């Protein structure tokens, strides 16, 4: 979801900046601009002195300006921190039973899940990704199903096999999983 929100926000910000920058450039070059344009010519300013000082004496003006700017700063910080988050889990904390913990690389557990899920009958290809926190990982598994495979037995095999093995080997109480199934599309072949 972060990726789609990020793309939409970047697209909107880019479009707004492009339109405003183009309008300022065109009016600054002295080219005749349409009557609806906020800029009249090269000597025009964005905000006149009257516009800048009109609401200064109102009691609601400064709290509103500060609140809007604070919300914009919080949204910008949220957006920035969202860029730093990884989509994948780098490591899983394994309870070794002695009060200490061991770290298991997330890619290693993903690889084992992918191999074991791909070996199920009726699965053409598998891809596993770990997300969440290192103490409470979550699995996302994509399975490419063969045309003859039934989803029920494949899901049961994944749940009782690969996911159970991953959960017990990592010493996790639970390993929630989101499984997406997709059917293989074969191209039609000409028969002579």
C-alpha positions as CSV (number, residue, x, y, z in Angstrom):
1,X,0.0,0.0,0.0
2,X,2.9,2.3,0.8
3,X,4.1,2.0,-2.8
4,X,0.8,3.0,-4.3
5,X,0.3,5.9,-1.9
6,X,3.9,7.0,-2.6
7,X,3.4,7.0,-6.3
8,X,0.1,8.9,-6.1
9,X,1.6,11.5,-3.8
10,X,4.7,11.9,-5.9
11,X,2.6,12.1,-9.1
12,X,0.3,14.8,-7.6
13,X,3.2,16.8,-6.2
14,X,5.1,16.6,-9.5
15,X,2.0,17.7,-11.5
16,X,1.2,20.6,-9.2
17,X,4.9,21.8,-9.3
18,X,5.1,21.4,-13.1
19,X,1.9,23.4,-13.7
20,X,2.9,26.2,-11.2
21,X,6.5,26.3,-12.5
22,X,5.3,26.5,-16.1
23,X,2.8,29.3,-15.3
24,X,5.5,31.3,-13.5
25,X,8.0,30.7,-16.4
26,X,5.6,31.7,-19.1
27,X,4.5,34.9,-17.3
28,X,8.1,35.7,-16.4
29,X,9.1,35.5,-20.0
30,X,6.5,38.2,-20.9
31,X,4.4,35.8,-23.0
32,X,0.8,36.8,-23.1
33,X,-1.1,34.6,-20.6
34,X,-4.8,33.8,-20.4
35,X,-7.1,35.9,-18.3
36,X,-7.6,33.1,-15.8
37,X,-3.9,32.9,-15.0
38,X,-2.9,34.1,-11.5
39,X,0.2,35.8,-13.0
40,X,-0.1,38.9,-15.2
41,X,3.4,39.6,-16.3
42,X,7.1,39.7,-15.4
43,X,6.6,42.3,-12.7
44,X,3.7,40.5,-11.0
45,X,4.2,39.0,-7.5
46,X,2.6,35.9,-6.1
47,X,1.2,37.5,-3.0
48,X,0.7,41.3,-2.8
49,X,1.3,43.2,0.4
50,X,-2.5,43.4,1.0
51,X,-2.8,39.6,0.6
52,X,0.0,39.0,3.0
53,X,-1.3,41.2,5.8
54,X,-5.1,40.9,5.3
55,X,-5.7,38.3,8.1
56,X,-2.8,39.2,10.4
57,X,-5.1,40.9,13.0
58,X,-7.7,38.0,13.1
59,X,-7.5,35.8,16.2
60,X,-7.9,32.5,14.3
61,X,-5.3,33.2,11.6
62,X,-2.1,32.2,13.3
63,X,-3.3,29.1,15.1
64,X,-4.8,27.9,11.8
65,X,-1.5,28.6,9.9
66,X,0.5,26.8,12.6
67,X,-1.9,23.8,12.7
68,X,-1.8,23.4,8.9
69,X,1.9,23.6,8.8
70,X,2.2,21.1,11.7
71,X,0.0,18.6,9.9
72,X,2.1,19.1,6.7
73,X,5.3,18.5,8.7
74,X,3.9,15.3,10.3
75,X,2.7,14.0,6.9
76,X,6.1,14.7,5.4
77,X,7.9,12.9,8.3
78,X,5.5,9.9,8.0
79,X,6.2,9.8,4.3
80,X,10.0,10.0,4.8
81,X,9.9,7.3,7.5
82,X,7.8,5.1,5.3
83,X,10.6,5.2,2.7
84,X,13.1,3.8,5.2
85,X,10.9,0.8,6.1
86,X,11.9,-2.4,4.4
87,X,9.2,-4.5,2.7
88,X,10.9,-7.7,3.8
89,X,12.0,-9.0,7.1
90,X,15.8,-9.1,7.4
91,X,16.0,-11.5,10.4
92,X,13.8,-13.6,12.7
93,X,14.5,-13.9,16.4
94,X,14.6,-17.6,17.3
95,X,14.0,-18.6,20.9
96,X,16.9,-21.0,21.8
97,X,15.3,-22.0,25.1
98,X,18.2,-20.8,27.3
99,X,17.0,-17.2,27.8
100,X,19.2,-16.0,24.9
101,X,18.0,-15.7,21.4
102,X,19.5,-16.4,18.0
103,X,19.0,-14.5,14.8
104,X,17.9,-16.4,11.7
105,X,18.3,-14.6,8.3
106,X,14.9,-13.9,6.9
107,X,16.0,-14.8,3.4
108,X,17.1,-18.2,4.6
109,X,13.6,-18.9,6.0
110,X,12.0,-17.5,2.9
111,X,14.2,-19.9,0.8
112,X,13.2,-22.9,2.8
113,X,9.5,-21.9,2.6
114,X,9.7,-21.4,-1.1
115,X,11.4,-24.7,-1.8
116,X,9.0,-26.7,0.4
117,X,5.9,-25.0,-1.0
118,X,7.2,-25.4,-4.6
119,X,7.6,-29.2,-4.0
120,X,3.9,-29.6,-3.3
121,X,1.9,-31.7,-5.8
122,X,0.1,-29.4,-8.2
123,X,2.4,-26.3,-7.6
124,X,4.3,-25.1,-10.6
125,X,6.2,-22.3,-8.8
126,X,6.2,-20.7,-5.3
127,X,7.5,-17.5,-3.8
128,X,7.6,-16.8,-0.1
129,X,8.2,-13.4,1.6
130,X,8.5,-12.6,5.3
131,X,7.1,-9.4,6.7
132,X,6.2,-8.0,10.1
133,X,8.5,-7.8,13.1
134,X,11.4,-10.1,13.9
135,X,9.6,-11.4,17.0
136,X,6.3,-11.9,15.2
137,X,6.9,-12.6,11.5
138,X,4.2,-13.0,8.9
139,X,4.5,-15.0,5.7
140,X,3.2,-14.0,2.2
141,X,3.2,-17.0,-0.1
142,X,2.3,-16.9,-3.8
143,X,1.6,-20.2,-5.5
144,X,1.4,-20.8,-9.2
145,X,-1.0,-23.8,-9.6
146,X,-1.0,-26.4,-12.3
147,X,-4.3,-26.8,-14.1
148,X,-5.0,-30.2,-12.5
149,X,-4.4,-29.1,-8.9
150,X,-7.1,-28.5,-6.4
151,X,-6.6,-25.6,-4.0
152,X,-7.9,-27.4,-0.9
153,X,-5.2,-30.1,-0.8
154,X,-2.5,-27.7,-1.8
155,X,-3.4,-25.3,1.0
156,X,-3.6,-28.1,3.5
157,X,-0.2,-29.4,2.4
158,X,1.2,-25.9,2.7
159,X,-0.3,-25.4,6.2
160,X,0.6,-28.8,7.6
161,X,4.0,-28.9,5.8
162,X,6.0,-25.8,5.0
163,X,4.4,-23.4,7.4
164,X,4.3,-25.8,10.3
165,X,8.0,-26.8,9.7
166,X,9.0,-23.1,9.5
167,X,7.1,-22.2,12.7
168,X,8.4,-25.1,14.8
169,X,12.0,-24.7,13.5
170,X,12.1,-21.0,14.4
171,X,10.4,-21.6,17.7
172,X,7.5,-19.3,16.9
173,X,4.1,-19.6,18.6
174,X,2.4,-18.7,15.4
175,X,3.2,-17.8,11.8
176,X,0.3,-16.2,10.1
177,X,0.3,-16.5,6.4
178,X,-1.4,-14.9,3.4
179,X,-1.5,-17.3,0.5
180,X,-2.3,-16.2,-3.0
181,X,-3.1,-18.8,-5.6
182,X,-2.8,-18.3,-9.3
183,X,-3.4,-20.7,-12.1
184,X,-0.8,-21.4,-14.8
185,X,-1.9,-20.2,-18.2
186,X,-0.8,-22.5,-21.0
187,X,-0.7,-21.3,-24.5
188,X,-2.8,-23.1,-27.0
189,X,-0.7,-25.5,-29.2
190,X,-1.5,-26.4,-32.7
191,X,-2.0,-30.1,-33.3
192,X,-1.3,-31.4,-36.8
